[in-house]
Amino acid sequence: MKQAIRKSNFILIFLIFISQAAIAQFSVDAQLRARGEVRDGYQKINPEDASPAVLVSQRTRLAFTYEMPRLKLKIVPQDVRLWGDQAKLSATGVGDNPSLDLYEAYAELRISELLSISAGRQELIYDNGRMLGNRNWNQNGISYDALVLKYRRDGWKIDAGASWNTLSEASYGNLYPKARIKSLNYLWINKKVSEKLNLSFLHISSGYTKTDTTDPINFRHTSGFYGNYSGEALNFMGNAYYQYGKNRDGNKLNAMLIEAEISLKTGKLTPGAGISYLSGNDKTPGPDETDKLFDPLYGNRHGFNGAMDYFTNYPVQTRQGGLADYYLWLDYKFSKKVSVRNTVHFFNLAMTNPGTPDDKALGFENDLILKYRFSEWGNLESGYIFFNPTETLKEIQQTNSDNFNQFFYIQLTLTPNLFKQTNSPLK
């Protein structure tokens, strides 16, 4: 009798598996992105008599995705390299650096029509990526080891995620580098109010160990709102975040980030304007003093505050002063495939302090970006950027160089689908 029951259970499980597999989908997608760069003052003012750096970097990814009605598996191996970065050459002239790793490897289980849960290494991209993003400009990108619970219903999207990071399988203690987030926890609530209006609330609690050799964790709390209105002509985006709790060193926090931009589409031409304000310190915070410098956590950097990337590490690059970025842009679409955008940035310190000059002006940047999408699976992008620094920025970077600072790049991105198998539902 028991043997018969076991056989019937086996047959039932087998039939369930077959029925699920019959409506499963499997696809293999590739991404190859190569970027050539001429750096002549990129990220930092050029020293006197320095020659431009010329380099080519490449990202190669394969995405394996398997989906059934209640399960999704995704595995994305990635190789990132500079052309010619071999660590050593053998007698036959062959050598390489170990640069192959897993960018994503997660499973998503659908608990019901409303709920699902994903676990593993995965991208976390919310709203415009300002606080949690994939940092896609960097060839390595960024993904997270996290557990995420997802709710979807009637235009509502709610995600609750958590991660706990360690460096080794220790027998005791929870040591971790203080420069990296030990514990990341967040709640995201999004509502699609209409076809044109989208609103979100995001709260993040990010924990850091006070030192590399101690366990106690200080938590920085970030709460804020994001809104995006996309009309036929008028477009508006805005976000505002407030930080409280404690910073890495245990200082109390009182910091904010406010950003807004507006654009008006008139035929093929779209002018726009925006402002980004990241609060800073009027004095370097000591023990028991409040830290007013905002930290964008794991948000994208390159897409904000200019493509020259002079302002991505705010404590160092502004000497705790924070940043105010006033910018204007003009976008022109030659066709559905070709567009060009020119953006001008005017940078200032948000606050001055004993570590900065009294003059807040940091400089002027111009970004000229050309994009050409030649197919659904391929596009070409090129940019020419230059930066004119002030004496304030020169003093912050501790240089007297009067060199012209410029940056040029050309980037090819190919994203073809290599294989896709879709089975029809059983009848």
KEDRENLUM-163293 format. One record per residue (C-alpha): z, x, y. Coordinates in steps of 0.2 Angstrom, whole numbers, plus 5000, padded with zeros to 4 digits. Example, Ala and Ser with C-alpha at 12.3 -4.5 7.8 and 13.67 -1.06 7.14 Angstrom:
2
503950624978503650684995
% end
This chain:
427
500050005000500550145012498950235008497950085012498850065028498450245033496650225028496550065039497350165053496150305051494650185051495350095067495550265076493850325071493050165077493850175094493250355095491550305091491550155103492150265117490950405113489450285113489750255132490250425136489350535149489150725148488350835162488151015167487851055185487651225192487951295209487251465216487651515233487151675241487551725259486951875268487951925284487852045298489652075305489752155322491352085328491651955316493551905314494052045326493452125342492352275337493052445339492152565350490652655342490852545326489252505317488852335310489352285293487952215282488452125266487851995253489051895243488751765229489651625221489051555204489851405196489451295181490251125181490551035164490950855166491350735151491750555155492250405145492950235152494750305151494550485152493750625162493750805158493050935171492951125168492151235181492051425178491651525193491051705197491151775214490551945219489852055232488152135228488552305222490452285220490452365203492052455200491252595190489652635181489452685163488252825157486952685156487252635174488052465169489752415176490652275185492252205192493152065183492751915194492551775182493951645183494251455182493951365198494351195190495051135174495850965173495950795164496050625172496650485162496350305168497950205164497250045170495949975182497050015197497950175191497450345185498250515183497450695184498250855179497751035180496751145192495751035204495151025222496250925234495250865249495950735260495150665276494250805286495150945276496250995290497850995280497251005262495551065259494451175247494051315260492251305255491651445267492651565257491551605242493151595231493651425238495351355234495951235220497651185216498751175200499350995202499850825195499050685205499350495203497950385210497950205215496350105220496249925225495349825238494949965250496650045248496750225241498450295237498750475230500450555226500350735220501550875216501451055210502651195205502051375205502651525196502051695193502751725175503551645161505351705166506851665156507851625172507651605190506251545201505651695211503951675220503151765235503751695251502051695259501451575246501951385243503151375229503151185228501851065236502150875236501150745246500750565248499150505255498750325260497050275265496250105270494450075273494649945287492849915289491149995285491350095301493250125302494350225291496250265293497450375283499250425283499750595275501450665271501650845264503250935259502851115256504251225249504351415252505651535245506651625259506251795252505251865237506951905228507951745230507751565223508251445237506751355244506451295262505451145264504151115279503750925281502150875289501750695293500250625302498850505304496950525303495650405309493750405309492550285317490650295313489550175322487650175324487850275340489650305344490750415333492550455335493750565325495550595328497150665319498950705324500250785313502050825316503050965307504950965304506151035292506251225290505051365290504951505278506351595286507451445287507251405306507151225311505451165315504751055329502851075329501250975331499350975329498250855339496350845338495050725344493150725346491850595351489950595350488550485355486950475345485350445356483850455345483750625337484950705350486850695348488050765361489850775358491550845364493250885356494950955359496151045346497951085351499051175339500751205347501551375349503151465354503651495371504851635364504851715347506151615337507651705331509151655320509651475323508151445335506751315333505051365328503651275337502151355329501151235319500551285301498951205294499551245277498151245264496951165276495151225280495051355293493151405295492651235300493851225314494151335330492451425329491351505316491851675322493551655313494551735326495951605324496351575306498051665305498951595320500551685320499651855320498051805330498951715344500651805343501551645340500751565355499751425346498051375351497051255362495251245359494051145370492351125364490651045367489151025355487350965355486550915339484650895337483750825321481950885320481850775304482850715289482750895282482951005298484351005311485151125323486851115332487451225346489351225350490251305364492151345362493451385376494951455369496751465377498451505371499451345369501051435375501451605382502951705376503651885378502451945365500851875374500051905392500451785405498551725406498251595393496351615392495751695376493851685377492251595375491251575359489451505356488951445338487151415334486851335317485151295309485151185293483651155282483851035266482251075257482750965242484150865234484751015225484451155238484751195256484651345268485851375282485851505296486951545310487051655325488751665334489451775348491151795356491651845374493451895374494651905389495852045393497251935385496351935368496052115369497952145373498452035358497252125347497752295354496052355359495152415375493352395367492052325378490752305363489752145362490452035347489251945337488951875319487451825310487251745292485951665281486551565266485551485252486451355241485651285225486551135216485351085202485850965187485551065171485950935159486450745159486750635144487150455146487350335131487150155133488650035129488649965112488049795110
% end
